Amino acid sequence: MPMKKIVIIDYGVGNLRSVQKGLEYAGASPIISSDPQEILDADGVILPGVGAFIDAMKKIENLRDVIREYVDSGKPMLGICLGEQILMSESDEGGLTKGLDIVPGRVTRFPHTNLKVPHMGWNSIKITQGHPFFEGVPDNTYVYFVHSYYVDTDATHTLASCKYGTEFAASVVNDAKNVIGTQFHPEKSGDIGLKMLKNFVGMC
């Protein structure tokens, strides 16, 4: 069986190597690229990201149409951390900024409470609807987060939720179910995160 061709989109934000290593462990042959044709030809695409929403949107603007064409093909895409957030309609970070609008919803800052922001470390997630990405993943499993902003969307587009002061979408999905986002880092979430990456590779 040929190796699945997974492209990790390089648009200048994020630790791409740790995602690449996680995918290799999951049995894929990932490449890091910003080449539109390689993205369109991929069996699966990863949208990583670390940093500010507004910076990410400026850097990915020239790939917006390519990403939309890829998503419309029905092939799977996974957004991780900031990569999940830019899938959304808009964000409050640094003033209201439009996202890729692949999943409806808004990115907003954690409210000022006695909780530390950023939300950093291990927290449990509640799986709220079935999806191949979470196949074999137990409910209330612990995964690794690092973020100051969270995704606010409706139940239809929430695959898993997490509670940190407020309840937020820990994982989102688009209407066609081929685009998944995770606020947590599967590649830093031990064996259970690698299981999710393996599931994603299986979807490709």
Stockholm file with secondary structure:
# STOCKHOLM 1.0

chainA/1-204         MPMKKIVIIDYGVGNLRSVQKGLEYAGASPIISSDPQEILDADGVILPGVGAFIDAMKKIENLRDVIREYVDSGKPMLGICLGEQILMSESDEGGLTKGLDIVPGRVTRFPHTNLKVPHMGWNSIKITQGHPFFEGVPDNTYVYFVHSYYVDTDATHTLASCKYGTEFAASVVNDAKNVIGTQFHPEKSGDIGLKMLKNFVGMC
#=GR chainA/1-204 SS CCCCEEEEECSSCSCHHHHHHHHHHTTCEEEEECCHHHHHHCSEEEECCCSCHHHHHHHHGGGHHHHHHHHHTTCCEEEETHHHHTTEEEECTTSCEECCCSEEEEEEECCSSSSCSSEEEEEECEECSCCGGGTTCCTTCEEEEEESEEEECCGGGEEEEEESSSEEEEEEECTTSCEEEESSCGGGSHHHHHHHHHHHHHHC
#=GC SS_cons         CCCCEEEEECSSCSCHHHHHHHHHHTTCEEEEECCHHHHHHCSEEEECCCSCHHHHHHHHGGGHHHHHHHHHTTCCEEEETHHHHTTEEEECTTSCEECCCSEEEEEEECCSSSSCSSEEEEEECEECSCCGGGTTCCTTCEEEEEESEEEECCGGGEEEEEESSSEEEEEEECTTSCEEEESSCGGGSHHHHHHHHHHHHHHC
//
